[in-house]
Amino acid sequence: MQLYITALQEGFLYGLLALGIFISLRLLNIPDLTTESSFGFGSAVAAVAAAAGHPLLSIPLAILAGAAAGFVTGILQTKLRVHPVLAGIITMSGLYSVNLLV
């Protein structure tokens, strides 16, 4: 029974990841790779906040961390005129390093 519950939880999480990629690719017509790394960044921030004794604050902090990752990609695309794929790769590579620090 525990296996089914775990599979259902992971399915919902990966469904949100797939929905984020779908929205950016099909509806906005921008291939964005930031979604892959922003989920990891948000979960790292949530884990650190929960370990520090703030489990209820961890979810809003994770959402803000993911929004900050998207904001960085948006600034790279709009203000610095970086190609959307390259902006996503730059943000994704930077977040892997930041995740190790977090």
Backbone hydrogen bonds, N-H to C=O, Kabsch-Sander energy under -0.5 kcal/mol:
donor,donor_aa,acceptor,acceptor_aa,energy
5,I,1,M,-1.8
6,T,2,Q,-2.4
7,A,3,L,-2.3
8,L,4,Y,-2.3
9,Q,5,I,-2.3
10,E,6,T,-2.5
11,G,7,A,-2.1
12,F,8,L,-2.0
13,L,9,Q,-1.9
14,Y,10,E,-2.9
15,G,11,G,-1.9
16,L,12,F,-1.7
17,L,13,L,-1.8
18,A,14,Y,-2.6
19,L,15,G,-2.2
20,G,16,L,-2.2
21,I,17,L,-2.0
22,F,18,A,-2.5
23,I,19,L,-2.5
24,S,20,G,-1.8
25,L,21,I,-2.2
26,R,22,F,-2.8
27,L,22,F,-0.9
27,L,23,I,-0.7
28,L,23,I,-1.8
30,I,24,S,-2.7
32,D,30,I,-0.8
33,L,31,P,-0.5
36,E,33,L,-0.6
37,S,33,L,-0.7
38,S,34,T,-2.5
39,F,35,T,-1.4
40,G,36,E,-0.8
41,F,37,S,-2.2
42,G,38,S,-2.5
43,S,39,F,-2.1
44,A,40,G,-2.0
45,V,41,F,-2.3
46,A,42,G,-2.3
47,A,43,S,-2.2
48,V,44,A,-2.2
49,A,45,V,-2.4
50,A,46,A,-2.5
51,A,47,A,-2.3
52,A,48,V,-1.4
53,G,50,A,-1.2
54,H,49,A,-2.3
58,S,54,H,-0.8
59,I,55,P,-0.5
61,L,57,L,-1.8
62,A,58,S,-2.1
63,I,59,I,-2.2
64,L,60,P,-2.4
65,A,61,L,-2.2
66,G,62,A,-2.2
67,A,63,I,-2.2
68,A,64,L,-2.2
69,A,65,A,-1.8
70,G,66,G,-2.0
71,F,67,A,-2.2
72,V,68,A,-2.1
73,T,69,A,-1.9
74,G,70,G,-2.5
75,I,71,F,-2.5
76,L,72,V,-2.2
77,Q,73,T,-2.1
78,T,74,G,-2.8
79,K,75,I,-1.6
80,L,75,I,-1.6
82,V,76,L,-2.3
87,A,83,H,-2.7
88,G,84,P,-2.0
89,I,85,V,-2.1
90,I,86,L,-2.6
91,T,87,A,-2.3
92,M,88,G,-2.6
93,S,89,I,-2.6
94,G,90,I,-2.3
95,L,91,T,-2.4
96,Y,92,M,-1.4
97,S,93,S,-1.3
98,V,94,G,-2.0
99,N,95,L,-2.7
100,L,96,Y,-1.3
101,L,97,S,-1.3
102,V,98,V,-2.6
